[in-house]
Amino acid sequence: MRNPVLPLLFLAISATAGPAVAGVIYVDNRAGNDGRTGTAPVVTSSEDGPVRTIRKALRLADTGDTIIIANHGEPYHEALTLSGARHSGLPDLPFTIIGNGAVLDGSLPVPYDAWRRGAENVWSFKPWRKGFYQLIRDGAPVPEVKVETGAVLLPEIPAGHWAAWRGQIWFRPHAGFVPSSYRLSFAVEQTGISMYAVRNVRISGLEIRYFRQDGVNAHDLCDSVLLHSVKLTGNGRSGVTTAGTSSLSIMSSELSANRLHSLLITENSIGVVLDSRLSQPPDLQNMPGQQPVPGESLDRSADPFANP
């Protein structure tokens, strides 16, 4: 005979249970190990302690979790992807990445033997991937000479400058120097943080720099994404790109010295900028029937996700 008390007891427990508690995953590129659980900010056992890479933290993460990144002044050389429910949150429990000022860097040193000398002390090398480029010297973008699309001849390049032409990076060192005299690196990884089909995501306290294409790209179907107190600089196309039907807000942040765009808004996507500094105005491209509305949503500065 069935006991009617058991279903009633189960219902009572379910009705009084509290809200779901999200997990916290710790990342430390100095003390971490990707073989650990990520459940503690310091090593407490052979299994428990921070992971070493943000990618590993994303593999461990689930809906509404928080990833906390340690900042020891050493960049994280990673490209990250957030996708689907596991990297999404709830309206009152967002999926959160806290950077603590850490740097996400997409560059690598230019191999010394990659350079080929041309006429008039102009040197060149072929990046592994084509399309967008960035050359960095001593941690800052090298001044660029823009080359017109389809140019038959390489324009004059002043000393200490570079140009992208015919799938190569061209650089003129100062008199008496060669490229290996400098600490030169170039953008290798495509995008710092790529997002697809995520909701209720908040990313704060990160510097995202020197990626070949974008610092952040909300590719499509992204909703209620907030970048707060982030710096996006020196990326080969744009600091932030929104596309498809994505909706993204940028608050208290800096988008500067990106090669083509600070913020690129395409298709039917929405980009909202609040209390932030952009070195270039936002660019709108491929947006059928849509015109920019300056200052749109600025009255929502208290909470960019609040209902209008």
Buried (B, 14 or more C-beta within 10 A) or exposed (E): EEEEEEEEEEEEEEEEEEEEEBBBBBBBBEBBBBEBBBBBBEBEEEEEBBBBBBBBBBEBBEBBBBBBBBBEEEBBBBBBBBBEEBBBBBEEBBBBBBBEEBBBBBBBEBEEEBBEEEEEBBBBBEBEBEEBBBBBBEBEBBEBBEBEEEEEEBEEBEEBBBBBBEEBBBBBBEEEEEBBEBEBBBBBBBBBBBBBBBBBBBBBBBBBBBBBBBBBBBBBBBBBBBBBBBBBBBBBBBBBBBBBBBBBBBBBBBBBBBBBBBBBBBBBBBBBBBEBEBEBEBBBEEEEEEEEEEEEBEEBBEEBBEEE
